[in-house]
Amino acid sequence: MTNDHKGEFFHSLGWMEIIRYGLGAEIRRIDEGSSRPFSIPIFQKGPFRIVYPGFPVGAIPMEYCRLLEDPTGLDDRVGPWHMVRIWQSTVLNPCQTRRHTNSMVVETTIPDLHSWDPARLSSAIHRNLKKANRSGLRIEPAEKSDSSRIYALYHATIRRKGGNLRYTESYFQALIDASRKQNDIQVHTARTPDRKIASMLVCAYHRGRAFYLHGATDAGCSSMRPADLLMFNAIDRAKAQGMTAFSFLPSPREQSGLIRFKEKWGGTSMENPAHDIYRLSPGGWALNLVVRLRNISRA
């Protein structure tokens, strides 16, 4: 088991195995004599191949930033592709790119975790935390047998909020398996006194920063405030383990409730550019059209 929280988890073979097994990603490893080999996942969506360097936080080593300026340089490394998706968390000192910004997303972060003080949280949060503790909720690492329940919570939460289901039960099983072997990926549950999982939260550590990846709550248990208890403990644990920043990852601008939930923990929200670079080919043009039509239908 590794205790190197300042390692590069999103470049690790462990993370690549999680997304290969759980999400069906194809993995290409780039090592051009650098001391920091770089793994790039490729996701197959129907007939289209989508390259997502540094998935899901845009963890791209600086020596590979040049690939973002001229993605055709990826051809020999990843094979045929139709789109390159680039989004980089602001807490990772992202590459500077002159590429056209396709969209803006809202990322909420605690940029200076060392200065985060629970005493400065609102009285409402402290009331919720007291309520969660009085209800007998216990925070425990997820067990191997929890994957079905955790996926069911994720599925129900996404459906309840009108989101898109992007992850599989196999993915959550892979997360749990990895979390039981290393500390850079953590899957925690909040359990009721009768051992029911009321809520779950997934957090990862990369380059000395913490990233909130997933969270879900049983609607029937929400009055016990398990999500608040898990989030507080995730941030507090990351600070105690020396993380310098905490990212809640991006939120769609229209989901103001989700953004407020993240900000109430002392987070600051700012717009962050995302780039979708389509290959100048019939396949790239077709994917661009599909995405545009999908966006119109959602408007």
Secondary structure, 3 states (H helix, E strand, C coil): CCCCCCCCHHHCHHHHHHHHHHHCCEEEEECCCCCCCEEEEEEEECCEEEECCCCCCCCCCHHHCHHHHCHHHHHHHHCCCCEEEEECCHHHCCCCCCCCCCEEEEEEEECCHHHCCHHHCCHHHHHHHHHHHHCCCEEEECCHHHHHHHHHHHHHHHHHHCCCCCCCHHHHHHHHHHHCCCCCEEEEEEECCCCCEEEEEEEEEECCEEEEEEEEECHHHHHHCHHHHHHHHHHHHHHHCCCCEEEEEEECCCCHHHHHHHHCCCCEEEEEEEEEEECCCHHHHHHHHHHHHHHHHHC
